[in-house]
Amino acid sequence: MSTRVRFAPSPTGFLHIGGARTALFNWLFARHTGGKFILRIEDTDTARNTQAAVDVILRGLHWLGIDWDEGPLTSDATGPDKGDRGPYYQSQRRQRYDERVQALLSHGLAYEHEGAIKFQMQREPVVIHDLVVGEVKRDLTDREAQDPDFVIVRSDGQPVFHLTNVVDDLDMGITHVIRGEDHLSNTAKHVCLFKAFGVQPPKYAHIPLILNPDGTKMSKRDVGATIQTYIDDGFVPEAVVNYLCLLGWSPKNNREILPISEIIELFDLPQVLRHNARFDMEKLKWMNFEYVRTMSDDRFHELAVHTFAKAGLDTNQYPLDYVKKAIDTCKGKIKLFNELPGYAGFYFTEAVTYDPEAAKKDFVPENQPRLQKLRDAFAQVKDFNYAALEAALKNTAGELGVKAGVLVHPARLATTGKTSGPSLYHLLEVLGKDRVLARLDRALQRAS
């Protein structure tokens, strides 16, 4: 039988990192086994669920590169094999839930109770053969022993999670349910519902939770808890995917940087770890830096231009060759793309804003003659490249009897507005002679 797995989030306005990791593990298992990955939106709570919340989930999955294999064609499709496929929505499957409830009622496996409908739960322990946790024996608690039956349709007529989850898994032929360990407490009920419908339940694999560094459960308010954080902060998706794979799974060869193609080849449920995983933001940033440092120039340029645009810096106003050279000076220097506007935004604005504390220190009257001499030296450079500019600055420092740093700091501040950034001589070459001299002139007016 072909593997069929699913990710079934509830649209609550964010995609939690734990949910993203669950989706990723299901997707990897489907790709590893040649099976199908299904996306199903559990949106029966009409009071809370909105399309905007669904869109957050879809954007997060698309950003991570997680695609699904089945679903209704979207409205822009033009044929049976064209267009994008949307997810399944529980809100569109109400008739199936009603039919299944009627089947349970007609067989005496469910009954009406105070306007609701309850499922008649078995009284003996339920044994769950979990592919990650192992064999779990679920006894009734003292409270459950008094009334083990549970609601499957509320008094307002809305089917509850336990019912819809099982009916969907049954109808969609799900073979493996891979979900967070916090759902293990629900599994006994689900197993009994499957048996009541006369079918064997799917195989369950409850994966470890993602915890904060201090061992507490990660909530949506914790740092790094939602995928939108990584989108906004300029992480690259392949780094986030790589890191998420290592939260609860190990390739057992001590390697950490792995391309997704290799992860798909290696991933299997026996390698899923039993213990909970602790989230380490610094390790993720290190991994992101490794991906940024080694990515192709074309991809680095693409992501950089997008980042500058988000910050209101329009690179389209500058020649393409200039933009490429400017961005090249940043590669290998940043961990996150959202650092770029502050690091190198001076390339794409003519009105440089000076760091106020640095300006107080470097734009003082006694520095004015030195900066003027450096400006004059740069004006005499015919081949305005980094080597010639470095020689000009060091020669000027020698003539003034000062160390090169005495000129480097005010020169950087004058041309970039910052105290740090790309290599000074390379950035001066990129800016070009006219722009560099104009910026030095403006700084000289301030220093005088």
C-alpha positions in Angstrom: 0.0 0.0 0.0 1.3 3.4 -0.9 2.1 5.8 2.0 -0.4 8.5 2.6 0.3 11.2 5.2 -1.3 14.5 6.1 -0.7 17.8 7.9 -3.9 19.1 9.4 -3.5 22.5 11.0 -6.1 24.6 12.6 -6.0 28.2 11.2 -5.4 30.3 14.3 -3.4 33.2 12.7 0.1 31.8 12.8 2.2 28.8 11.8 3.9 27.5 14.9 7.4 26.1 14.5 6.2 22.9 16.0 3.4 22.6 13.4 5.9 23.5 10.6 8.2 20.7 11.8 5.3 18.3 11.9 4.4 19.2 8.3 8.0 18.8 7.3 8.4 15.4 8.8 5.2 14.2 7.1 6.4 15.7 3.8 9.8 14.1 4.1 8.3 10.7 4.9 6.0 10.9 1.9 8.9 11.9 -0.4 11.2 9.3 1.1 8.6 6.5 0.5 7.3 7.7 -2.8 3.9 8.3 -1.2 1.4 11.2 -1.0 1.4 14.3 1.3 -2.0 15.8 1.9 -2.8 19.3 3.4 -6.1 19.5 5.3 -7.3 22.6 7.1 -9.3 21.9 10.3 -11.6 25.0 10.1 -14.8 23.7 11.6 -14.6 26.4 14.3 -16.2 29.1 12.1 -16.2 31.7 15.0 -12.3 31.7 15.1 -11.2 30.6 11.7 -10.7 33.1 8.8 -9.2 32.9 5.3 -6.5 35.3 6.4 -5.4 32.8 9.0 -5.4 30.1 6.4 -3.3 32.3 4.1 -0.7 32.6 6.9 -0.3 28.8 6.9 -0.2 28.5 3.2 2.5 31.3 2.9 4.6 29.6 5.6 4.5 26.2 3.9 5.2 27.7 0.5 8.2 29.6 2.0 9.5 26.4 3.5 9.2 24.6 0.1 6.6 22.1 1.4 4.1 21.2 -1.4 1.1 18.9 -1.2 0.0 16.3 -3.7 -3.8 16.3 -3.5 -6.7 18.8 -3.2 -9.3 20.6 -5.1 -8.1 22.7 -8.1 -8.2 26.4 -7.3 -10.4 28.8 -9.3 -7.6 29.8 -11.7 -7.2 26.3 -13.0 -8.1 25.7 -16.6 -8.1 22.0 -16.9 -7.9 18.7 -14.9 -4.1 18.9 -14.8 -3.6 22.6 -14.7 -3.5 25.2 -12.0 -2.7 25.0 -8.3 -4.4 22.7 -5.9 -5.7 24.0 -2.7 -5.9 22.1 0.6 -8.9 20.2 1.8 -11.2 22.1 4.1 -13.1 20.4 6.9 -15.8 23.1 6.6 -16.6 21.7 3.2 -17.0 18.2 4.4 -19.9 18.5 6.9 -22.1 16.0 5.0 -19.5 13.3 5.5 -19.4 13.9 9.2 -23.2 13.8 9.5 -23.2 10.5 7.6 -20.6 8.9 9.8 -22.4 10.0 13.0 -25.7 8.5 11.7 -23.8 5.2 11.1 -22.6 5.2 14.6 -26.0 6.0 16.0 -27.7 3.3 13.9 -25.3 0.7 15.2 -25.7 1.7 18.9 -22.1 3.0 19.0 -23.2 6.6 19.8 -26.1 8.2 21.5 -27.8 11.5 22.2 -27.0 13.1 25.5 -28.3 16.6 26.6 -28.5 17.8 23.0 -25.1 16.5 22.1 -24.0 13.2 20.7 -21.5 11.0 22.6 -19.4 8.1 21.4 -19.6 4.9 23.4 -16.0 4.4 24.4 -14.6 0.9 25.2 -14.0 0.2 28.8 -10.9 -2.0 28.5 -7.4 -0.5 28.1 -6.3 0.6 24.6 -2.9 -0.5 23.3 -1.2 1.9 20.8 1.7 0.6 18.8 3.5 3.8 18.2 6.4 3.9 15.7 8.4 6.4 17.7 7.2 6.1 21.3 6.8 2.4 21.3 3.9 0.4 22.7 1.6 2.5 24.9 -1.1 1.1 27.1 -3.8 3.6 27.7 -5.9 2.8 30.8 -9.0 4.8 31.7 -8.3 7.4 34.4 -10.4 7.3 37.6 -12.5 10.1 36.2 -13.0 8.4 32.8 -13.8 5.1 34.5 -17.1 6.8 35.8 -18.0 8.0 32.3 -15.5 7.1 29.5 -17.8 8.2 26.7 -16.9 11.4 24.9 -18.7 14.1 22.8 -18.4 13.8 19.1 -21.0 16.4 18.1 -21.7 19.4 20.4 -25.2 20.5 21.3 -24.9 23.3 18.7 -24.5 20.6 16.0 -20.8 21.1 15.4 -18.7 18.0 15.1 -15.7 18.0 17.3 -12.0 17.4 16.6 -12.0 13.7 17.5 -14.7 12.8 15.0 -13.6 15.0 12.1 -10.0 14.0 12.4 -10.8 10.3 12.3 -13.4 10.6 9.5 -11.0 12.6 7.3 -8.1 10.2 7.9 -10.4 7.3 7.1 -11.9 8.9 3.9 -8.5 10.1 2.7 -6.8 6.7 3.2 -4.2 8.0 5.6 -1.7 5.2 6.4 0.5 7.0 8.9 -0.4 9.8 11.3 2.8 11.7 12.2 2.1 14.4 14.8 3.3 15.9 18.0 3.6 13.9 21.1 1.1 16.2 22.8 -1.6 14.5 20.7 -0.8 11.1 22.1 -3.5 11.6 24.8 -6.1 11.7 22.0 -5.0 8.6 20.2 -6.9 6.0 22.3 -10.1 7.7 21.4 -9.2 7.8 17.7 -8.2 4.2 17.7 -11.6 3.2 19.1 -13.4 5.4 16.6 -11.6 3.7 13.7 -12.6 0.3 15.1 -16.2 1.4 15.5 -16.2 2.3 11.8 -14.9 -1.2 11.1 -11.4 -0.4 9.9 -7.9 -0.7 11.3 -6.4 2.7 12.4 -3.4 4.1 10.6 0.1 3.6 12.1 0.9 6.4 14.6 4.2 8.1 15.1 4.2 10.8 17.8 7.3 13.0 17.4 9.0 14.8 20.3 8.0 18.3 21.2 10.1 21.4 20.6 11.1 23.1 23.9 12.6 26.4 24.8 16.3 26.4 25.8 15.2 26.2 29.5 13.1 23.1 28.9 9.7 24.8 28.9 7.2 24.1 26.1 7.5 26.7 23.3 4.3 28.8 23.1 3.4 31.2 20.3 4.7 34.1 22.4 8.2 32.8 22.7 11.1 34.0 20.5 11.2 32.1 17.3 7.9 30.3 17.8 6.3 31.2 14.5 7.5 30.8 11.0 6.7 34.4 10.2 9.5 35.4 12.5 12.1 33.8 10.2 10.5 35.3 7.1 10.6 38.8 8.6 14.1 38.4 10.0 15.7 37.4 6.8 16.4 33.8 7.3 16.7 31.6 4.2 14.1 28.8 4.0 16.6 26.0 3.2 18.5 26.8 6.5 15.3 26.8 8.6 14.2 23.5 6.9 17.7 21.9 7.6 17.6 23.0 11.2 14.0 21.9 11.8 14.9 18.4 10.4 17.5 18.1 13.2 14.9 18.9 15.9 13.9 15.4 16.7 15.6 13.5 13.9 19.2 12.4 13.4 21.0 11.1 10.3 23.4 9.4 12.6 26.6 10.6 10.9 27.2 13.7 12.9 26.6 15.9 9.9 24.5 19.0 10.3 24.5 20.9 6.9 22.5 18.6 4.6 20.8 19.4 1.3 17.1 18.6 1.2 17.7 16.0 -1.5 19.9 14.1 0.9 17.6 14.5 3.9 14.8 13.0 1.8 17.0 10.1 1.0 18.0 9.5 4.6 14.8 10.4 6.5 12.8 7.6 8.0 10.7 7.2 11.2 13.2 4.8 13.0 15.7 7.7 13.1 13.2 10.0 14.9 14.5 10.6 18.5 12.5 9.8 21.5 13.5 12.7 23.7 12.2 16.3 23.3 14.3 18.8 21.2 15.5 22.1 22.6 15.5 25.0 20.3 18.8 26.9 19.9 18.4 30.2 18.0 22.2 30.8 17.9 22.7 27.5 16.3 20.1 28.3 13.7 21.7 31.7 13.0 25.1 29.9 12.5 23.5 27.4 10.1 21.8 30.3 8.3 25.1 32.0 7.9 26.6 28.9 6.4 23.8 28.7 3.8 24.1 32.5 3.0 27.9 32.3 2.8 27.9 29.4 0.4 24.8 30.1 -1.7 25.2 31.0 -5.4 25.8 34.7 -6.3 22.6 34.8 -8.3 20.5 33.6 -5.3 22.3 36.0 -2.9 21.6 38.9 -5.3 18.0 37.9 -5.7 17.4 37.7 -1.9 19.4 40.9 -1.3 17.4 43.0 -3.8 14.2 41.7 -2.3 15.4 42.7 1.2 16.4 46.2 0.2 13.0 46.7 -1.5 11.2 45.7 1.7 13.3 48.3 3.5 12.2 51.0 1.0 15.5 51.0 -1.0 14.9 50.8 -4.7 17.8 49.2 -6.4 16.1 49.6 -9.8 17.2 53.2 -9.8 20.8 52.2 -10.1 22.7 50.4 -13.0 22.6 46.6 -12.7 26.4 46.3 -12.7 26.6 48.8 -9.8 23.9 46.8 -7.8 25.7 43.5 -8.3 29.1 44.9 -7.3 27.5 46.5 -4.2 25.8 43.3 -3.1 29.0 41.3 -3.8 30.8 43.3 -1.0 28.2 41.9 1.5 28.4 38.2 0.8 30.0 36.3 3.7 29.5 39.2 6.0 25.9 38.9 7.2 24.1 36.1 9.1 20.5 37.3 8.3 19.3 39.2 5.2 17.5 41.7 7.4 20.9 43.0 8.4 21.5 44.2 4.8 19.7 47.6 4.9 21.7 48.7 7.9 24.9 47.1 6.7 24.9 48.4 3.1 21.9 50.6 2.5 24.3 53.5 1.9 24.8 52.2 -1.6 21.2 52.9 -2.6 20.6 56.3 -1.1 22.2 59.6 -1.9 21.3 61.2 1.5 23.7 59.4 3.9 22.6 59.7 7.6 25.5 59.8 10.0 25.7 57.7 13.1 25.3 60.6 15.7 27.9 59.3 18.3 30.4 58.6 15.6 29.9 62.0 14.0 30.6 63.7 17.4 33.9 61.8 17.6 35.1 61.9 14.0 33.6 65.1 12.5 35.6 67.5 14.7 37.4 70.6 13.5 40.9 69.0 14.0 40.0 66.2 11.6 38.9 68.6 8.8 42.5 69.2 7.4 43.2 65.4 7.4 39.9 64.6 5.7 40.5 67.4 3.2 44.0 66.0 2.3 42.5 62.5 1.9 39.8 63.9 -0.4 42.4 65.6 -2.5 44.4 62.4 -2.7 41.4 60.5 -3.9 40.6 63.1 -6.5 44.1 62.4 -8.0 43.5 58.7 -8.3 43.0 57.9 -12.0 42.1 54.2 -11.8 39.6 54.3 -9.0 40.0 50.7 -7.7 40.4 49.3 -4.2 44.2 48.8 -4.5 44.8 52.4 -5.7 42.5 53.8 -3.0 44.2 51.8 -0.3 47.6 53.1 -1.4 46.3 56.7 -1.6 45.0 56.5 2.0 48.1 54.9 3.5 50.3 57.4 1.6 48.3 60.3 3.0 48.4 58.9 6.5 52.2 58.6 6.1 52.5 62.2 5.0 50.4 63.3 8.0 52.4 61.2 10.4 49.3 59.3 11.6 48.2 55.7 11.5 45.9 54.7 8.7 43.0 54.1 11.1 42.9 57.9 11.8 41.8 58.4 8.3 39.8 55.1 7.8 37.2 55.9 10.4 36.2 59.3 9.3 36.4 58.2 5.6 34.0 55.3 6.3 31.6 57.6 8.3 31.7 60.2 5.6 30.9 57.8 2.7 28.5 55.4 4.5 27.2 57.1 7.6 28.3 54.0 9.6 31.2 52.9 11.7 31.3 49.4 10.2 30.3 47.6 7.0 31.9 46.2 3.9 35.7 46.6 3.2 36.3 50.3 3.0 38.4 50.2 -0.2 36.1 47.9 -2.0 33.0 50.0 -1.1 34.7 53.1 -2.2 35.5 51.5 -5.6 31.8 50.5 -5.9 30.5 53.9 -5.0 32.7 55.5 -7.6 34.8 58.6 -7.7 32.1 61.2 -8.1 29.9 59.8 -5.3 32.9 59.4 -3.0 34.1 62.9 -3.5 30.6 64.4 -3.1 30.2 62.6 0.2 33.6 63.7 1.5 32.7 67.2 0.6 29.5 67.1 2.5 31.3 65.6 5.5 34.0 68.4 5.3 31.3 71.0 5.5 30.0 69.4 8.7 33.5 69.1 10.2 34.5 72.7 9.4 
